[in-house]
Amino acid sequence: MIDWPSIMQVMTYEIFPGIVVAQDELLIFIALLILWATVGRWMYNDAKSRGSKWAWQWGYGTPLTIIAGLDVMLLVIVIYLLLRDSE
């Protein structure tokens, strides 16, 4: 039988007052923040270098779609890659 750790043995962190997360959840949260920032910066720079009038909407709007889920954000990235102007 598997001996699961009790809730007292799991390392937790309080990231905001009243919000306590486990160590694994914190690492996933940090990884998603890095992904969010990197995708936004890349899309903004790419759209701006291609002369798009919508560069800031692509750069700031696409990472916000992660609220709907990671799969929606990835779908928007694919749509951007299909719709962007070729060099």
DRENPA-3360 file (N, C-alpha, C; in nm, 2 decimals, always signed):
BEGIN
1 = MIDWPSIM = +0.08/-0.12/+0.00/+0.00/+0.00/+0.00/+0.09/+0.12/+0.00 ~ +0.05/+0.23/-0.07/+0.12/+0.35/-0.08/+0.10/+0.43/+0.04 ~ +0.21/+0.48/+0.10/+0.20/+0.57/+0.21/+0.21/+0.71/+0.17 ~ +0.09/+0.78/+0.15/+0.09/+0.91/+0.10/+0.13/+1.01/+0.21 ~ +0.20/+1.12/+0.17/+0.23/+1.22/+0.28/+0.11/+1.29/+0.33 ~ +0.11/+1.32/+0.46/+0.00/+1.39/+0.51/+0.01/+1.54/+0.47 ~ -0.10/+1.61/+0.49/-0.10/+1.75/+0.45/+0.01/+1.83/+0.52 ~ +0.05/+1.78/+0.64/+0.15/+1.86/+0.72/+0.29/+1.84/+0.66;
9 = QVMTYEIF = +0.31/+1.73/+0.58/+0.44/+1.70/+0.53/+0.47/+1.77/+0.39 ~ +0.37/+1.82/+0.33/+0.38/+1.88/+0.20/+0.43/+2.03/+0.22 ~ +0.53/+2.07/+0.15/+0.58/+2.20/+0.16/+0.49/+2.30/+0.10 ~ +0.45/+2.40/+0.17/+0.35/+2.50/+0.12/+0.41/+2.64/+0.13 ~ +0.36/+2.73/+0.04/+0.41/+2.87/+0.04/+0.28/+2.96/+0.04 ~ +0.29/+3.07/+0.10/+0.18/+3.17/+0.10/+0.23/+3.28/+0.00 ~ +0.17/+3.27/-0.12/+0.21/+3.37/-0.22/+0.15/+3.50/-0.21 ~ +0.02/+3.50/-0.17/-0.05/+3.62/-0.14/-0.12/+3.60/+0.00;
17 = PGIVVAQD = -0.16/+3.70/+0.07/-0.23/+3.68/+0.19/-0.35/+3.60/+0.17 ~ -0.36/+3.48/+0.24/-0.47/+3.39/+0.23/-0.47/+3.29/+0.12 ~ -0.36/+3.30/+0.03/-0.35/+3.20/-0.08/-0.23/+3.11/-0.05 ~ -0.25/+2.99/-0.02/-0.14/+2.90/+0.01/-0.14/+2.79/-0.09 ~ -0.02/+2.77/-0.15/+0.00/+2.67/-0.26/+0.11/+2.57/-0.22 ~ +0.10/+2.45/-0.27/+0.20/+2.35/-0.25/+0.32/+2.38/-0.34 ~ +0.43/+2.32/-0.32/+0.56/+2.35/-0.39/+0.54/+2.32/-0.54 ~ +0.48/+2.21/-0.58/+0.46/+2.17/-0.72/+0.37/+2.27/-0.79;
25 = ELLIFIAL = +0.26/+2.32/-0.72/+0.17/+2.41/-0.78/+0.25/+2.55/-0.80 ~ +0.33/+2.58/-0.71/+0.41/+2.71/-0.73/+0.50/+2.70/-0.85 ~ +0.57/+2.58/-0.87/+0.66/+2.57/-0.98/+0.58/+2.57/-1.11 ~ +0.46/+2.51/-1.12/+0.38/+2.52/-1.24/+0.33/+2.66/-1.26 ~ +0.30/+2.73/-1.16/+0.25/+2.87/-1.17/+0.37/+2.96/-1.22 ~ +0.49/+2.94/-1.18/+0.60/+3.02/-1.22/+0.63/+2.98/-1.37 ~ +0.62/+2.86/-1.41/+0.65/+2.82/-1.55/+0.54/+2.88/-1.64 ~ +0.42/+2.88/-1.60/+0.31/+2.95/-1.68/+0.33/+3.10/-1.69;
33 = LILWATVG = +0.38/+3.16/-1.59/+0.41/+3.30/-1.59/+0.52/+3.33/-1.69 ~ +0.62/+3.25/-1.69/+0.73/+3.27/-1.79/+0.68/+3.24/-1.93 ~ +0.60/+3.14/-1.95/+0.55/+3.12/-2.08/+0.46/+3.23/-2.13 ~ +0.38/+3.28/-2.04/+0.29/+3.39/-2.07/+0.37/+3.52/-2.11 ~ +0.47/+3.55/-2.03/+0.55/+3.67/-2.07/+0.63/+3.65/-2.20 ~ +0.69/+3.53/-2.22/+0.77/+3.51/-2.33/+0.68/+3.51/-2.46 ~ +0.57/+3.45/-2.46/+0.48/+3.45/-2.58/+0.43/+3.59/-2.61 ~ +0.39/+3.66/-2.51/+0.35/+3.80/-2.54/+0.46/+3.89/-2.60;
41 = RWMYNDAK = +0.58/+3.88/-2.54/+0.69/+3.96/-2.59/+0.73/+3.92/-2.73 ~ +0.73/+3.79/-2.76/+0.77/+3.74/-2.89/+0.66/+3.78/-3.00 ~ +0.53/+3.77/-2.96/+0.43/+3.80/-3.06/+0.43/+3.95/-3.09 ~ +0.45/+4.04/-2.98/+0.46/+4.18/-3.00/+0.57/+4.22/-3.09 ~ +0.69/+4.17/-3.06/+0.81/+4.20/-3.14/+0.80/+4.15/-3.29 ~ +0.74/+4.03/-3.30/+0.73/+3.98/-3.44/+0.63/+4.06/-3.52 ~ +0.51/+4.09/-3.46/+0.41/+4.17/-3.53/+0.46/+4.31/-3.56 ~ +0.53/+4.37/-3.47/+0.59/+4.51/-3.49/+0.69/+4.51/-3.60;
49 = SRGSKWAW = +0.78/+4.40/-3.60/+0.88/+4.40/-3.71/+0.82/+4.38/-3.85 ~ +0.70/+4.32/-3.85/+0.63/+4.30/-3.98/+0.54/+4.41/-4.02 ~ +0.54/+4.52/-3.93/+0.47/+4.64/-3.97/+0.32/+4.63/-3.94 ~ +0.28/+4.54/-3.85/+0.14/+4.52/-3.82/+0.08/+4.64/-3.73 ~ -0.03/+4.69/-3.77/-0.10/+4.79/-3.69/-0.16/+4.73/-3.56 ~ -0.17/+4.60/-3.55/-0.23/+4.53/-3.44/-0.12/+4.46/-3.35 ~ +0.00/+4.51/-3.36/+0.11/+4.45/-3.28/+0.08/+4.44/-3.13 ~ +0.03/+4.55/-3.07/+0.01/+4.55/-2.93/-0.11/+4.46/-2.89;
57 = QWGYGTPL = -0.21/+4.45/-2.98/-0.32/+4.36/-2.95/-0.28/+4.21/-2.95 ~ -0.19/+4.18/-3.05/-0.14/+4.04/-3.05/-0.05/+4.02/-2.93 ~ +0.03/+4.11/-2.90/+0.13/+4.09/-2.79/+0.06/+4.09/-2.65 ~ -0.04/+4.17/-2.63/-0.10/+4.17/-2.50/-0.22/+4.09/-2.49 ~ -0.29/+4.07/-2.60/-0.42/+4.00/-2.59/-0.40/+3.85/-2.59 ~ -0.31/+3.80/-2.67/-0.29/+3.66/-2.67/-0.26/+3.59/-2.54 ~ -0.16/+3.65/-2.46/-0.14/+3.59/-2.33/-0.26/+3.59/-2.24 ~ -0.35/+3.69/-2.26/-0.47/+3.70/-2.17/-0.56/+3.58/-2.20;
65 = TIIAGLDV = -0.55/+3.52/-2.32/-0.64/+3.41/-2.35/-0.61/+3.29/-2.26 ~ -0.50/+3.29/-2.19/-0.47/+3.18/-2.10/-0.57/+3.17/-1.99 ~ -0.65/+3.27/-1.97/-0.76/+3.27/-1.87/-0.86/+3.16/-1.92 ~ -0.88/+3.15/-2.05/-0.97/+3.05/-2.10/-0.91/+2.91/-2.11 ~ -0.78/+2.91/-2.09/-0.71/+2.78/-2.09/-0.59/+2.78/-2.18 ~ -0.50/+2.69/-2.15/-0.37/+2.69/-2.23/-0.40/+2.65/-2.37 ~ -0.50/+2.56/-2.39/-0.53/+2.52/-2.53/-0.58/+2.63/-2.61 ~ -0.65/+2.72/-2.56/-0.71/+2.84/-2.63/-0.59/+2.93/-2.67;
73 = MLLVIVIY = -0.50/+2.95/-2.58/-0.38/+3.03/-2.61/-0.30/+2.97/-2.72 ~ -0.28/+2.84/-2.72/-0.20/+2.78/-2.83/-0.28/+2.79/-2.96 ~ -0.41/+2.78/-2.96/-0.49/+2.80/-3.08/-0.47/+2.94/-3.13 ~ -0.47/+3.04/-3.05/-0.45/+3.18/-3.09/-0.32/+3.20/-3.15 ~ -0.22/+3.13/-3.10/-0.08/+3.14/-3.15/-0.08/+3.08/-3.29 ~ -0.14/+2.97/-3.31/-0.15/+2.91/-3.45/-0.22/+3.00/-3.54 ~ -0.33/+3.06/-3.50/-0.40/+3.15/-3.58/-0.32/+3.27/-3.62 ~ -0.24/+3.32/-3.53/-0.15/+3.43/-3.56/-0.04/+3.39/-3.66;
81 = LLLRDSE = +0.01/+3.27/-3.64/+0.11/+3.23/-3.74/+0.06/+3.21/-3.88 ~ -0.07/+3.17/-3.89/-0.14/+3.16/-4.02/-0.17/+3.29/-4.08 ~ -0.21/+3.39/-4.00/-0.26/+3.52/-4.05/-0.15/+3.63/-4.07 ~ -0.03/+3.61/-4.01/+0.07/+3.72/-4.02/+0.12/+3.73/-4.16 ~ +0.17/+3.85/-4.19/+0.22/+3.88/-4.32/+0.36/+3.81/-4.33 ~ +0.38/+3.76/-4.45/+0.51/+3.69/-4.47/+0.61/+3.80/-4.51 ~ +0.74/+3.77/-4.48/+0.84/+3.87/-4.51/+0.88/+3.87/-4.66;
% end
